[in-house]
Amino acid sequence: MRFLKHLQDTKLSELALLDFAYIVVLLPLIVMLKVPMILFSIIVLAILFFKRTPASDILLFSIFILGGIALYLSLYGAFSFSGLSRLKLFLELLVYVLLIVVSLQRLTRKINFYLLISPFLFLALSLFFYHGIMMLMYVLFEVFVLLWMILSGRMQGDIHEAFKNSMVMFMYSLPWVVVLFIFFPRISFEHASYGFKGESIKRMGHDGTMYLDGNALIVPSDRIVMEVGFEEEIPPANTLYFRGSVLYVDKKDHWEALPKYAKRKEKLYYPTQGKEIRYKVTLYPTNKKWLYLLDMPKRSVENATLDRDLISTVEKNIEEPVHYAAISSLSPSYTETLDNVTYKISTFFDAQQNPQSYELAQTILKKSSSTKEKVDKLMALFKAQSLTYTLKPDALDINHSTDSFLFDKKRGYCVHFASSFVTMARMLGIPARIVTGYKSDKSESLKNYLAIKEKDAHAWAELYIEGKWVRYETTATASSIDFGSIAQAASVQASGEKNPLLQKTNLYLMYTKYNIETWILYYSHVRQLQLLEYAKKNPSFVFGFVASFILLVIGSFLVIAYFRRPRYSSEALAMLQPLLSVLKKEGYLKHKEESMHQFLLRVSANYPENKALRNVDRLYEVLCYANTKDTNTYQAFKNNIKKASKAITINFP
């Protein structure tokens, strides 16, 4: 390896080794440093580069004052007792203070305990700001580098030998790490306000409102909102509805949830009909309180509430990735007894707001004898209007949104279809409401893994029929689809993502990332019990795990054997090793200042009758310095080594 060959002649001082360690551990923290602290760090680096002697007391005091000013400016506005009560800000303060202290000590060009221990402190602090597979991989790299630097210091700067020893120690520990990880899972800090942090990108989230005007949210983005891992195969595409918000109140330009005065009984009904589905969700930050559950959730998620509309929420806005397990029934409906307040709100409409729709609803009422017949005629009406599904609709007349959509513009997307359908259902005397959430089509799925993206945001209708809330996919009534608008919206994505091969590769990467984060970053005692229970039921899994572990051990020992293999400067020296081993047993060791010729002459003096030993010395000089490739010479050298070794073993001086 060229890298190892380059390292062979490299020697570093203890300060240089420390500097390398600091560079590696500080890289993740540079991103979270404020501008004043970055400028302070640049000034310190410049002084270290241009000034090769220890800093004077005046310079150290000046740097201390400068560091204090940079710290104050970096935390200005957040520097208060209330601010420091937030652990993240407090840890940021610790990073700044530690950076100032390390800078002052490094400028003295003297190594003490604090300078040696600080890289490990920076490594520990970085774990509080970042959370993800990339950081996990980088932490492994950091641990290896720190081990390498420690061994290099112990071996007086010999980074080549230290690198080989570090690799050997690292590979020896790898199988044990796997065993300890499986049987001693990390402590769960789910209720703590600290841990791996750093997910700052906020995803789109539903918040109990749905707009119909220019504020209507269309996000044709491939940014992942949540990842779902099913215990079994992924359900059919027509069942992949993830509930977010339920909306009852028509405010002309938007819909809202039930008003606060609408008090309902706390007793919840959890549906039991339909196939039971178990799954785990990783929900990325939305800055909203809503969790998303597959229709219809059977029970509440831990540390969350589930209301009568089967909507799950948490107490605080979701500002970091949330992981939860859930159980749902694959059902388009669920039974509920409707109270008077909810009934009145879910049947309310303003006939003056949409007179054309109201007139048509009255015609349907006169010709219908049952609720089912009303709904069938309503679906037929929507299909007869030749509506077009498009992501670029013309602006509706918000004061008469249903009339404008059904009889004038006739172009819209899910929010317009759902709003108009619910409004007309109410005109027919059927309680109706809107549900917003996500609808996946399995295009971003692999095995039991499903990625839900922002572009999967959706709205649909639920009608109360014969004591049940029943889901209706209102966009299914569209007579045509404006593919041009969809293609135009999708064009904001990178052109490379349109390549099917790249899309498939990206899906595999997401699947791998999800599994690593699920089983490594969040492997807890609960996950351990689930894994052991799964192993009991699946002998093939146990066999596969044992086989994989054996391969890991074999692979580790192959790497260890490679790095422990002696390296020789020439083929002749490698061939000479058996003789040197025999001489070592007899008490002959080559001194560091001796050449091989001097060493063999010294040994030959004690074995005057061993002609083979003198031939070895002569042939070694020829092979090393004459640079010959003659095979006969090599064979003669090998034969004389065997004869000399045998003679030394038999005849003691």
Buried (B, 14 or more C-beta within 10 A) or exposed (E): EEEEEEBEEEEBEBBBBBBBBBEBBBEBBEEBBBEBBEBBBEBBEEBBEEEEEEBEEEBBEEBBEBBBEBBEBBBEEEBEEEEBEEBBBEBBBBBBEBBBBBBBBBBBEEBEEEBBEBBBBBBEBBBBBBBBBEBBEBBEEBBBBBBBBBBBBEBEBBBBBBBBBBBBBBBEBBBEEBEEBBEEBBEBEEEEEEBBBBBEEBBBBBBBBBBBEEEBBBBBBBEBBBBBBBEEEBBEEEBBBBBBBBBBBBEEBBBBBBEEEBEEEEEBEBBEEBEEBEBBBBBBBBEBBBBBBBBBBBEBBEEBBBBBBBBBBBEEBBBBBBBBBBBBBBBBBBEBEBEEBBEEBBBEBEEEBBEBBBEBBEEBEEEBEEBEEBBEBBBEBBEEBEBBBBBBBEEBEBEBBBBBBBBEBBBBBBBBBBBBBBBBBBBBEBBBBBBBBBBBEEEBBBEBBBBBBBBBBBBBBBBBBEEBBBBBBBBEBBEEEBEEBBEEBBEEEEEEEEEEEEBEEBBEEBBEBBBBBBEEBBBBEBBBEBBEEEEEEEEEEEEEBEEEBEEBBEEBBEBBEEBEEEEEEEEBBEBBEBBBEBBEEBEBEBEEEEEBBEBBBEBBEEBEEBBBBBBBBBBBBBBBEEEEEEEEBBEBBBBBBEBBBEBBEEEEE
